[in-house]
Amino acid sequence: MSEELHSADKQNENRGSTNRKRKVDDFKLKIDYSDDLDNDIIFPEETDEDLLDLSDDDNKEHIAVPRRRSDLEEDISEKDENRRRRKALKNERRRKKKKAKQNGCVIRVVWLVMVLILGVFLAEFLLVGINDLLGRNRGEEEKIIIQVPDDADIEEISDILYDNGVISNKSYFKFYAKLTNGDDGFAKGSYEMKNNMDYEAIINYLQSNANRVDTVQLRFTEGMTVLEIADKLSENGVCDKDEFLELCNSTDFDEDFTFLASGRPGLNNVYYRLEGYLFPDTYEFYQGESARTSIYRFLNNYESKLYYTKMRIEIKEDSDEDYYDYYNEEDTDTSKKKTKKYEKLTVEEQAKKQGMTMDEVLTLASMIQAEAANKDDMYMISSIFHNRLNTLSTGGYTAYGDYIKGTLGSDPTVFYPYKKNTVPSNFKSRYDTYEVQGLPAGPVGNPGMDAIEAALYPVSSNNYYFCHKPATEDSDAVAYYAATLADHNYNLSLAGLN
């Protein structure tokens, strides 16, 4: 009985175990089936690492735990959603990769086309530019006048050259000028150019005043004053009058021309420092040039003429035996023949030999220039001035007893720095040699070489006075000279000056 009961219990136990196993298998089948839906989905709460950490027994227990149907369905739904998202992400990546590949092909094609186009343009630019650089393909040769403004930069220059047909490519010209450091230093003025000039020739040509064609040639006559010179330069468009006059009374040129500051005791009392030093001559100027440039032309010429040019001067030494040459005449006795001897000296050297400074020579010469009617008259007037200067050592008395106070009595000094017809009313010059003893503070004009020679080499005379009968259309001026005041007053009546 007991065996039967034991057998029955064992059968029931086996039957219960079999039922439990079937339920577990059913549960496992359901899990496996749902897992087959997406083997790629990994739930955060059930990772491979979690499963690996479990022992076989634990794994079995874990799997064997029964779960509610709603939980299973929720897990399946969540896995489906994750699978759809992953698939969408994969599809998006594939789409972007395909699009990027397509875009890359388009970009390569566009880049290649752009390179080709750029190459064509670059080749054309280089070809055209090189031809223009060398002055080719600009048509038949012709001369062109261009005007360069003051302080023109490379932009203005390239526009001017292009507009006048001197160049064909502005960009290439500017590039070349900047590359060769030739993009500045262009001189203002008018230039005559050819349309087949290369770039280097064009730049060099426009950077030199020597190539300008806007020149004016002016003649400055002997005796002109600084004021008259300034007016003439201004009237002919050479430079600004006020700037010229300001520079003529400055020390800006003393360093380059040391004679302007040395040996001039009356400098503090002069009207214009450069009066007398602007040598009268014919000059060529550029229109619109600076007043400084114009003044340098005068001073350079003065220095060349008076300090470096040697003149043939006669030596006058009557008592010197070497002054005579000897010769024999046929069938006559030996006799002496007086011949002239010469030496070559600059004006500066001649002045030193005469015991005069250059400023004294110029001052005296300027007065002679202003007073004389002609070249011969210059030498007599020079003699009279020298004789009157000598009275400074005789108490102001002439050799005939007239008291002249050591004055020179020269009319042009009364009006300087003006002329008689331009002097302002009530003006009194500090150069007035009716009041000032000896020479005035400085020259009253810019004398020529004849007046300078006359100042150095006066004729010998006893005269102290002179006057002139004015010239008319029918006759030249007539000079009258006198040794005494009485004779001078008579001459004044003859000249119609009383």
Secondary structure as a PSIPRED ss2 file (coil, helix, strand):
# PSIPRED VFORMAT (PSIPRED V4.0)

   1 M C   1.000  0.000  0.000
   2 S H   0.000  1.000  0.000
   3 E H   0.000  1.000  0.000
   4 E H   0.000  1.000  0.000
   5 L H   0.000  1.000  0.000
   6 H H   0.000  1.000  0.000
   7 S H   0.000  1.000  0.000
   8 A H   0.000  1.000  0.000
   9 D H   0.000  1.000  0.000
  10 K H   0.000  1.000  0.000
  11 Q H   0.000  1.000  0.000
  12 N H   0.000  1.000  0.000
  13 E H   0.000  1.000  0.000
  14 N H   0.000  1.000  0.000
  15 R H   0.000  1.000  0.000
  16 G H   0.000  1.000  0.000
  17 S H   0.000  1.000  0.000
  18 T H   0.000  1.000  0.000
  19 N H   0.000  1.000  0.000
  20 R H   0.000  1.000  0.000
  21 K H   0.000  1.000  0.000
  22 R H   0.000  1.000  0.000
  23 K H   0.000  1.000  0.000
  24 V H   0.000  1.000  0.000
  25 D H   0.000  1.000  0.000
  26 D H   0.000  1.000  0.000
  27 F H   0.000  1.000  0.000
  28 K H   0.000  1.000  0.000
  29 L H   0.000  1.000  0.000
  30 K H   0.000  1.000  0.000
  31 I H   0.000  1.000  0.000
  32 D H   0.000  1.000  0.000
  33 Y H   0.000  1.000  0.000
  34 S H   0.000  1.000  0.000
  35 D H   0.000  1.000  0.000
  36 D C   1.000  0.000  0.000
  37 L C   1.000  0.000  0.000
  38 D C   1.000  0.000  0.000
  39 N C   1.000  0.000  0.000
  40 D C   1.000  0.000  0.000
  41 I C   1.000  0.000  0.000
  42 I C   1.000  0.000  0.000
  43 F E   0.000  0.000  1.000
  44 P C   1.000  0.000  0.000
  45 E C   1.000  0.000  0.000
  46 E E   0.000  0.000  1.000
  47 T C   1.000  0.000  0.000
  48 D H   0.000  1.000  0.000
  49 E H   0.000  1.000  0.000
  50 D H   0.000  1.000  0.000
  51 L H   0.000  1.000  0.000
  52 L H   0.000  1.000  0.000
  53 D H   0.000  1.000  0.000
  54 L C   1.000  0.000  0.000
  55 S C   1.000  0.000  0.000
  56 D H   0.000  1.000  0.000
  57 D H   0.000  1.000  0.000
  58 D H   0.000  1.000  0.000
  59 N H   0.000  1.000  0.000
  60 K H   0.000  1.000  0.000
  61 E H   0.000  1.000  0.000
  62 H H   0.000  1.000  0.000
  63 I H   0.000  1.000  0.000
  64 A H   0.000  1.000  0.000
  65 V C   1.000  0.000  0.000
  66 P C   1.000  0.000  0.000
  67 R C   1.000  0.000  0.000
  68 R C   1.000  0.000  0.000
  69 R H   0.000  1.000  0.000
  70 S H   0.000  1.000  0.000
  71 D H   0.000  1.000  0.000
  72 L H   0.000  1.000  0.000
  73 E H   0.000  1.000  0.000
  74 E H   0.000  1.000  0.000
  75 D H   0.000  1.000  0.000
  76 I H   0.000  1.000  0.000
  77 S H   0.000  1.000  0.000
  78 E H   0.000  1.000  0.000
  79 K H   0.000  1.000  0.000
  80 D H   0.000  1.000  0.000
  81 E H   0.000  1.000  0.000
  82 N H   0.000  1.000  0.000
  83 R H   0.000  1.000  0.000
  84 R H   0.000  1.000  0.000
  85 R H   0.000  1.000  0.000
  86 R H   0.000  1.000  0.000
  87 K H   0.000  1.000  0.000
  88 A H   0.000  1.000  0.000
  89 L H   0.000  1.000  0.000
  90 K H   0.000  1.000  0.000
  91 N H   0.000  1.000  0.000
  92 E H   0.000  1.000  0.000
  93 R H   0.000  1.000  0.000
  94 R H   0.000  1.000  0.000
  95 R H   0.000  1.000  0.000
  96 K H   0.000  1.000  0.000
  97 K H   0.000  1.000  0.000
  98 K H   0.000  1.000  0.000
  99 K H   0.000  1.000  0.000
 100 A H   0.000  1.000  0.000
 101 K H   0.000  1.000  0.000
 102 Q H   0.000  1.000  0.000
 103 N H   0.000  1.000  0.000
 104 G H   0.000  1.000  0.000
 105 C H   0.000  1.000  0.000
 106 V H   0.000  1.000  0.000
 107 I H   0.000  1.000  0.000
 108 R H   0.000  1.000  0.000
 109 V H   0.000  1.000  0.000
 110 V H   0.000  1.000  0.000
 111 W H   0.000  1.000  0.000
 112 L H   0.000  1.000  0.000
 113 V H   0.000  1.000  0.000
 114 M H   0.000  1.000  0.000
 115 V H   0.000  1.000  0.000
 116 L H   0.000  1.000  0.000
 117 I H   0.000  1.000  0.000
 118 L H   0.000  1.000  0.000
 119 G H   0.000  1.000  0.000
 120 V H   0.000  1.000  0.000
 121 F H   0.000  1.000  0.000
 122 L H   0.000  1.000  0.000
 123 A H   0.000  1.000  0.000
 124 E H   0.000  1.000  0.000
 125 F H   0.000  1.000  0.000
 126 L H   0.000  1.000  0.000
 127 L H   0.000  1.000  0.000
 128 V H   0.000  1.000  0.000
 129 G H   0.000  1.000  0.000
 130 I H   0.000  1.000  0.000
 131 N H   0.000  1.000  0.000
 132 D H   0.000  1.000  0.000
 133 L H   0.000  1.000  0.000
 134 L C   1.000  0.000  0.000
 135 G C   1.000  0.000  0.000
 136 R C   1.000  0.000  0.000
 137 N C   1.000  0.000  0.000
 138 R C   1.000  0.000  0.000
 139 G C   1.000  0.000  0.000
 140 E C   1.000  0.000  0.000
 141 E C   1.000  0.000  0.000
 142 E C   1.000  0.000  0.000
 143 K E   0.000  0.000  1.000
 144 I E   0.000  0.000  1.000
 145 I E   0.000  0.000  1.000
 146 I E   0.000  0.000  1.000
 147 Q E   0.000  0.000  1.000
 148 V E   0.000  0.000  1.000
 149 P C   1.000  0.000  0.000
 150 D C   1.000  0.000  0.000
 151 D C   1.000  0.000  0.000
 152 A C   1.000  0.000  0.000
 153 D C   1.000  0.000  0.000
 154 I H   0.000  1.000  0.000
 155 E H   0.000  1.000  0.000
 156 E H   0.000  1.000  0.000
 157 I H   0.000  1.000  0.000
 158 S H   0.000  1.000  0.000
 159 D H   0.000  1.000  0.000
 160 I H   0.000  1.000  0.000
 161 L H   0.000  1.000  0.000
 162 Y H   0.000  1.000  0.000
 163 D H   0.000  1.000  0.000
 164 N C   1.000  0.000  0.000
 165 G C   1.000  0.000  0.000
 166 V C   1.000  0.000  0.000
 167 I C   1.000  0.000  0.000
 168 S C   1.000  0.000  0.000
 169 N C   1.000  0.000  0.000
 170 K H   0.000  1.000  0.000
 171 S H   0.000  1.000  0.000
 172 Y H   0.000  1.000  0.000
 173 F H   0.000  1.000  0.000
 174 K H   0.000  1.000  0.000
 175 F H   0.000  1.000  0.000
 176 Y H   0.000  1.000  0.000
 177 A H   0.000  1.000  0.000
 178 K H   0.000  1.000  0.000
 179 L H   0.000  1.000  0.000
 180 T C   1.000  0.000  0.000
 181 N C   1.000  0.000  0.000
 182 G C   1.000  0.000  0.000
 183 D C   1.000  0.000  0.000
 184 D C   1.000  0.000  0.000
 185 G C   1.000  0.000  0.000
 186 F C   1.000  0.000  0.000
 187 A C   1.000  0.000  0.000
 188 K C   1.000  0.000  0.000
 189 G E   0.000  0.000  1.000
 190 S E   0.000  0.000  1.000
 191 Y E   0.000  0.000  1.000
 192 E E   0.000  0.000  1.000
 193 M E   0.000  0.000  1.000
 194 K E   0.000  0.000  1.000
 195 N C   1.000  0.000  0.000
 196 N C   1.000  0.000  0.000
 197 M C   1.000  0.000  0.000
 198 D C   1.000  0.000  0.000
 199 Y H   0.000  1.000  0.000
 200 E H   0.000  1.000  0.000
 201 A H   0.000  1.000  0.000
 202 I H   0.000  1.000  0.000
 203 I H   0.000  1.000  0.000
 204 N H   0.000  1.000  0.000
 205 Y H   0.000  1.000  0.000
 206 L H   0.000  1.000  0.000
 207 Q C   1.000  0.000  0.000
 208 S C   1.000  0.000  0.000
 209 N H   0.000  1.000  0.000
 210 A H   0.000  1.000  0.000
 211 N H   0.000  1.000  0.000
 212 R E   0.000  0.000  1.000
 213 V C   1.000  0.000  0.000
 214 D C   1.000  0.000  0.000
 215 T E   0.000  0.000  1.000
 216 V E   0.000  0.000  1.000
 217 Q E   0.000  0.000  1.000
 218 L E   0.000  0.000  1.000
 219 R E   0.000  0.000  1.000
 220 F C   1.000  0.000  0.000
 221 T C   1.000  0.000  0.000
 222 E C   1.000  0.000  0.000
 223 G C   1.000  0.000  0.000
 224 M C   1.000  0.000  0.000
 225 T C   1.000  0.000  0.000
 226 V H   0.000  1.000  0.000
 227 L H   0.000  1.000  0.000
 228 E H   0.000  1.000  0.000
 229 I H   0.000  1.000  0.000
 230 A H   0.000  1.000  0.000
 231 D H   0.000  1.000  0.000
 232 K H   0.000  1.000  0.000
 233 L H   0.000  1.000  0.000
 234 S H   0.000  1.000  0.000
 235 E H   0.000  1.000  0.000
 236 N C   1.000  0.000  0.000
 237 G C   1.000  0.000  0.000
 238 V C   1.000  0.000  0.000
 239 C C   1.000  0.000  0.000
 240 D C   1.000  0.000  0.000
 241 K H   0.000  1.000  0.000
 242 D H   0.000  1.000  0.000
 243 E H   0.000  1.000  0.000
 244 F H   0.000  1.000  0.000
 245 L H   0.000  1.000  0.000
 246 E H   0.000  1.000  0.000
 247 L H   0.000  1.000  0.000
 248 C H   0.000  1.000  0.000
 249 N C   1.000  0.000  0.000
 250 S C   1.000  0.000  0.000
 251 T C   1.000  0.000  0.000
 252 D C   1.000  0.000  0.000
 253 F C   1.000  0.000  0.000
 254 D C   1.000  0.000  0.000
 255 E C   1.000  0.000  0.000
 256 D C   1.000  0.000  0.000
 257 F C   1.000  0.000  0.000
 258 T H   0.000  1.000  0.000
 259 F H   0.000  1.000  0.000
 260 L H   0.000  1.000  0.000
 261 A C   1.000  0.000  0.000
 262 S C   1.000  0.000  0.000
 263 G C   1.000  0.000  0.000
 264 R C   1.000  0.000  0.000
 265 P C   1.000  0.000  0.000
 266 G C   1.000  0.000  0.000
 267 L H   0.000  1.000  0.000
 268 N H   0.000  1.000  0.000
 269 N H   0.000  1.000  0.000
 270 V C   1.000  0.000  0.000
 271 Y C   1.000  0.000  0.000
 272 Y C   1.000  0.000  0.000
 273 R C   1.000  0.000  0.000
 274 L C   1.000  0.000  0.000
 275 E C   1.000  0.000  0.000
 276 G C   1.000  0.000  0.000
 277 Y C   1.000  0.000  0.000
 278 L C   1.000  0.000  0.000
 279 F C   1.000  0.000  0.000
 280 P C   1.000  0.000  0.000
 281 D C   1.000  0.000  0.000
 282 T E   0.000  0.000  1.000
 283 Y E   0.000  0.000  1.000
 284 E E   0.000  0.000  1.000
 285 F E   0.000  0.000  1.000
 286 Y E   0.000  0.000  1.000
 287 Q C   1.000  0.000  0.000
 288 G C   1.000  0.000  0.000
 289 E C   1.000  0.000  0.000
 290 S C   1.000  0.000  0.000
 291 A H   0.000  1.000  0.000
 292 R H   0.000  1.000  0.000
 293 T H   0.000  1.000  0.000
 294 S H   0.000  1.000  0.000
 295 I H   0.000  1.000  0.000
 296 Y H   0.000  1.000  0.000
 297 R H   0.000  1.000  0.000
 298 F H   0.000  1.000  0.000
 299 L H   0.000  1.000  0.000
 300 N H   0.000  1.000  0.000
 301 N H   0.000  1.000  0.000
 302 Y H   0.000  1.000  0.000
 303 E H   0.000  1.000  0.000
 304 S H   0.000  1.000  0.000
 305 K H   0.000  1.000  0.000
 306 L H   0.000  1.000  0.000
 307 Y H   0.000  1.000  0.000
 308 Y H   0.000  1.000  0.000
 309 T C   1.000  0.000  0.000
 310 K C   1.000  0.000  0.000
 311 M E   0.000  0.000  1.000
 312 R E   0.000  0.000  1.000
 313 I E   0.000  0.000  1.000
 314 E E   0.000  0.000  1.000
 315 I E   0.000  0.000  1.000
 316 K C   1.000  0.000  0.000
 317 E C   1.000  0.000  0.000
 318 D C   1.000  0.000  0.000
 319 S C   1.000  0.000  0.000
 320 D C   1.000  0.000  0.000
 321 E H   0.000  1.000  0.000
 322 D H   0.000  1.000  0.000
 323 Y H   0.000  1.000  0.000
 324 Y E   0.000  0.000  1.000
 325 D E   0.000  0.000  1.000
 326 Y E   0.000  0.000  1.000
 327 Y E   0.000  0.000  1.000
 328 N C   1.000  0.000  0.000
 329 E C   1.000  0.000  0.000
 330 E C   1.000  0.000  0.000
 331 D C   1.000  0.000  0.000
 332 T C   1.000  0.000  0.000
 333 D C   1.000  0.000  0.000
 334 T C   1.000  0.000  0.000
 335 S E   0.000  0.000  1.000
 336 K E   0.000  0.000  1.000
 337 K E   0.000  0.000  1.000
 338 K E   0.000  0.000  1.000
 339 T C   1.000  0.000  0.000
 340 K C   1.000  0.000  0.000
 341 K E   0.000  0.000  1.000
 342 Y E   0.000  0.000  1.000
 343 E E   0.000  0.000  1.000
 344 K E   0.000  0.000  1.000
 345 L E   0.000  0.000  1.000
 346 T C   1.000  0.000  0.000
 347 V H   0.000  1.000  0.000
 348 E H   0.000  1.000  0.000
 349 E H   0.000  1.000  0.000
 350 Q H   0.000  1.000  0.000
 351 A H   0.000  1.000  0.000
 352 K H   0.000  1.000  0.000
 353 K H   0.000  1.000  0.000
 354 Q C   1.000  0.000  0.000
 355 G C   1.000  0.000  0.000
 356 M C   1.000  0.000  0.000
 357 T C   1.000  0.000  0.000
 358 M H   0.000  1.000  0.000
 359 D H   0.000  1.000  0.000
 360 E H   0.000  1.000  0.000
 361 V H   0.000  1.000  0.000
 362 L H   0.000  1.000  0.000
 363 T H   0.000  1.000  0.000
 364 L H   0.000  1.000  0.000
 365 A H   0.000  1.000  0.000
 366 S H   0.000  1.000  0.000
 367 M H   0.000  1.000  0.000
 368 I H   0.000  1.000  0.000
 369 Q H   0.000  1.000  0.000
 370 A H   0.000  1.000  0.000
 371 E H   0.000  1.000  0.000
 372 A C   1.000  0.000  0.000
 373 A C   1.000  0.000  0.000
 374 N C   1.000  0.000  0.000
 375 K H   0.000  1.000  0.000
 376 D H   0.000  1.000  0.000
 377 D H   0.000  1.000  0.000
 378 M H   0.000  1.000  0.000
 379 Y H   0.000  1.000  0.000
 380 M H   0.000  1.000  0.000
 381 I H   0.000  1.000  0.000
 382 S H   0.000  1.000  0.000
 383 S H   0.000  1.000  0.000
 384 I H   0.000  1.000  0.000
 385 F H   0.000  1.000  0.000
 386 H H   0.000  1.000  0.000
 387 N H   0.000  1.000  0.000
 388 R H   0.000  1.000  0.000
 389 L H   0.000  1.000  0.000
 390 N H   0.000  1.000  0.000
 391 T H   0.000  1.000  0.000
 392 L H   0.000  1.000  0.000
 393 S H   0.000  1.000  0.000
 394 T C   1.000  0.000  0.000
 395 G C   1.000  0.000  0.000
 396 G C   1.000  0.000  0.000
 397 Y E   0.000  0.000  1.000
 398 T C   1.000  0.000  0.000
 399 A C   1.000  0.000  0.000
 400 Y C   1.000  0.000  0.000
 401 G C   1.000  0.000  0.000
 402 D C   1.000  0.000  0.000
 403 Y E   0.000  0.000  1.000
 404 I C   1.000  0.000  0.000
 405 K C   1.000  0.000  0.000
 406 G C   1.000  0.000  0.000
 407 T E   0.000  0.000  1.000
 408 L C   1.000  0.000  0.000
 409 G C   1.000  0.000  0.000
 410 S C   1.000  0.000  0.000
 411 D C   1.000  0.000  0.000
 412 P H   0.000  1.000  0.000
 413 T H   0.000  1.000  0.000
 414 V H   0.000  1.000  0.000
 415 F H   0.000  1.000  0.000
 416 Y C   1.000  0.000  0.000
 417 P C   1.000  0.000  0.000
 418 Y C   1.000  0.000  0.000
 419 K C   1.000  0.000  0.000
 420 K C   1.000  0.000  0.000
 421 N C   1.000  0.000  0.000
 422 T C   1.000  0.000  0.000
 423 V C   1.000  0.000  0.000
 424 P C   1.000  0.000  0.000
 425 S C   1.000  0.000  0.000
 426 N C   1.000  0.000  0.000
 427 F C   1.000  0.000  0.000
 428 K C   1.000  0.000  0.000
 429 S C   1.000  0.000  0.000
 430 R C   1.000  0.000  0.000
 431 Y C   1.000  0.000  0.000
 432 D C   1.000  0.000  0.000
 433 T C   1.000  0.000  0.000
 434 Y C   1.000  0.000  0.000
 435 E C   1.000  0.000  0.000
 436 V C   1.000  0.000  0.000
 437 Q E   0.000  0.000  1.000
 438 G C   1.000  0.000  0.000
 439 L C   1.000  0.000  0.000
 440 P C   1.000  0.000  0.000
 441 A C   1.000  0.000  0.000
 442 G C   1.000  0.000  0.000
 443 P C   1.000  0.000  0.000
 444 V C   1.000  0.000  0.000
 445 G C   1.000  0.000  0.000
 446 N C   1.000  0.000  0.000
 447 P C   1.000  0.000  0.000
 448 G C   1.000  0.000  0.000
 449 M H   0.000  1.000  0.000
 450 D H   0.000  1.000  0.000
 451 A H   0.000  1.000  0.000
 452 I H   0.000  1.000  0.000
 453 E H   0.000  1.000  0.000
 454 A H   0.000  1.000  0.000
 455 A H   0.000  1.000  0.000
 456 L H   0.000  1.000  0.000
 457 Y C   1.000  0.000  0.000
 458 P C   1.000  0.000  0.000
 459 V C   1.000  0.000  0.000
 460 S C   1.000  0.000  0.000
 461 S C   1.000  0.000  0.000
 462 N C   1.000  0.000  0.000
 463 N C   1.000  0.000  0.000
 464 Y C   1.000  0.000  0.000
 465 Y E   0.000  0.000  1.000
 466 F E   0.000  0.000  1.000
 467 C E   0.000  0.000  1.000
 468 H E   0.000  0.000  1.000
 469 K E   0.000  0.000  1.000
 470 P C   1.000  0.000  0.000
 471 A C   1.000  0.000  0.000
 472 T C   1.000  0.000  0.000
 473 E C   1.000  0.000  0.000
 474 D C   1.000  0.000  0.000
 475 S C   1.000  0.000  0.000
 476 D C   1.000  0.000  0.000
 477 A C   1.000  0.000  0.000
 478 V E   0.000  0.000  1.000
 479 A E   0.000  0.000  1.000
 480 Y E   0.000  0.000  1.000
 481 Y E   0.000  0.000  1.000
 482 A E   0.000  0.000  1.000
 483 A C   1.000  0.000  0.000
 484 T C   1.000  0.000  0.000
 485 L H   0.000  1.000  0.000
 486 A H   0.000  1.000  0.000
 487 D H   0.000  1.000  0.000
 488 H H   0.000  1.000  0.000
 489 N H   0.000  1.000  0.000
 490 Y H   0.000  1.000  0.000
 491 N H   0.000  1.000  0.000
 492 L H   0.000  1.000  0.000
 493 S H   0.000  1.000  0.000
 494 L H   0.000  1.000  0.000
 495 A C   1.000  0.000  0.000
 496 G C   1.000  0.000  0.000
 497 L C   1.000  0.000  0.000
 498 N C   1.000  0.000  0.000
